[in-house]
Amino acid sequence: MRWLAGLVLSVLLAAFPAAAGDLPPNTRLVVIHTPGPTWQSGVSFREQPGIDAHVAYYRQVLADGKLALGGPFLDDSGGMMISTPGASLADIEAIAQNDPAVKSGLLKATVRLWYPALHAP
């Protein structure tokens, strides 16, 4: 299945060539967080040391207009943040890596390009 996602992304990128680093139209960047090496197994995400700094950091990203949605998965497996339209890959990569929870090793962050093909009008 992973090969299919890679194929779809390749087709999208070929169909909508990036100009000067711009992303294909109608795409978003998604930051996927997973537990990092200092994550305490068996401890709720709400009780992880350093999670408050992570939440405060992304509240500021939201206030700065770079974030549309964000939040944890309720099974303590991590969470995700979805960028606003027009956010650049460089900006979102920098945001993801400057998160205090990523810097401390509490979380790992991966940035993925997402094409929301299905949505309500």
C-alpha positions as CSV (number, residue, x, y, z in Angstrom):
1,M,0.0,0.0,0.0
2,R,2.9,2.3,0.7
3,W,4.0,2.0,-2.9
4,L,0.5,3.3,-4.0
5,A,0.8,6.4,-1.8
6,G,4.2,7.1,-3.3
7,L,2.8,6.6,-6.8
8,V,-0.1,9.0,-6.2
9,L,2.3,11.6,-4.8
10,S,4.6,11.2,-7.8
11,V,1.7,11.7,-10.2
12,L,0.5,14.7,-8.3
13,L,3.9,16.3,-8.3
14,A,4.3,15.6,-12.0
15,A,0.9,17.0,-12.8
16,F,1.4,20.1,-10.8
17,P,5.1,21.1,-11.1
18,A,6.3,23.2,-8.3
19,A,7.4,26.7,-9.3
20,A,10.0,28.4,-7.1
21,G,9.4,25.9,-4.3
22,D,5.6,26.2,-4.3
23,L,3.5,23.2,-3.6
24,P,0.9,21.7,-5.9
25,P,-2.5,23.4,-5.7
26,N,-5.0,22.2,-3.0
27,T,-2.4,20.4,-1.0
28,R,-1.5,20.7,2.7
29,L,1.5,19.8,4.8
30,V,0.8,17.5,7.7
31,V,3.2,17.1,10.7
32,I,2.8,13.6,12.1
33,H,4.0,13.2,15.7
34,T,5.0,9.9,17.1
35,P,6.6,9.1,20.5
36,G,10.3,9.8,20.6
37,P,13.1,8.2,22.6
38,T,12.2,10.1,25.9
39,W,8.5,9.3,25.7
40,Q,7.4,7.5,28.9
41,S,5.6,4.3,28.0
42,G,2.4,3.8,29.9
43,V,2.0,7.5,30.7
44,S,-0.9,9.4,29.1
45,F,0.1,12.1,26.6
46,R,-1.4,14.7,28.9
47,E,1.1,13.7,31.6
48,Q,4.3,13.5,29.5
49,P,7.0,15.8,30.7
50,G,7.3,18.6,28.2
51,I,3.9,18.2,26.6
52,D,2.8,21.6,27.9
53,A,5.6,23.3,26.0
54,H,4.6,21.4,22.8
55,V,1.0,22.6,23.2
56,A,2.0,26.2,23.8
57,Y,4.4,26.1,20.8
58,Y,1.6,24.9,18.5
59,R,-0.9,27.4,19.9
60,Q,1.5,30.1,18.8
61,V,1.9,28.5,15.3
62,L,-1.9,28.6,15.1
63,A,-2.0,32.3,16.2
64,D,0.7,33.0,13.5
65,G,-1.7,31.6,10.8
66,K,0.4,28.6,9.8
67,L,-1.9,25.9,11.3
68,A,-5.4,24.9,10.4
69,L,-6.0,21.9,12.6
70,G,-4.0,19.9,15.2
71,G,-4.3,17.5,18.0
72,P,-3.4,14.2,19.5
73,F,-4.6,10.8,18.6
74,L,-6.5,9.5,21.6
75,D,-4.7,6.2,21.8
76,D,-1.5,7.9,22.9
77,S,0.3,7.0,19.6
78,G,1.1,10.6,18.7
79,G,-0.8,13.3,16.8
80,M,-0.9,15.5,13.8
81,M,-1.0,19.1,12.7
82,I,-2.4,20.3,9.3
83,S,-1.0,23.4,7.8
84,T,-3.0,26.3,6.4
85,P,-3.2,26.6,2.6
86,G,-0.1,28.1,1.1
87,A,2.3,27.2,3.9
88,S,5.7,26.4,2.5
89,L,7.5,23.1,3.0
90,A,10.5,25.0,4.5
91,D,8.3,26.8,7.0
92,I,6.5,23.7,8.2
93,E,9.8,21.6,8.3
94,A,11.3,24.4,10.5
95,I,8.2,24.6,12.7
96,A,8.2,20.8,13.1
97,Q,11.9,20.6,14.0
98,N,11.8,23.7,16.4
99,D,9.1,22.2,18.5
100,P,10.5,21.9,22.1
101,A,9.1,18.4,22.4
102,V,10.9,17.3,19.2
103,K,14.1,19.0,20.4
104,S,13.9,17.2,23.8
105,G,13.2,13.8,22.2
106,L,9.7,13.5,23.6
107,L,8.3,13.4,20.1
108,K,9.5,12.7,16.6
109,A,8.1,14.8,13.7
110,T,7.6,13.8,10.1
111,V,6.3,16.2,7.5
112,R,4.1,14.8,4.7
113,L,2.4,16.3,1.7
114,W,-1.3,15.6,1.7
115,Y,-3.8,16.0,-1.1
116,P,-7.3,16.3,0.5
117,A,-9.2,14.7,-2.5
118,L,-12.5,14.3,-0.7
119,H,-14.1,17.1,1.3
120,A,-17.5,18.7,1.8
121,P,-18.3,21.7,-0.3
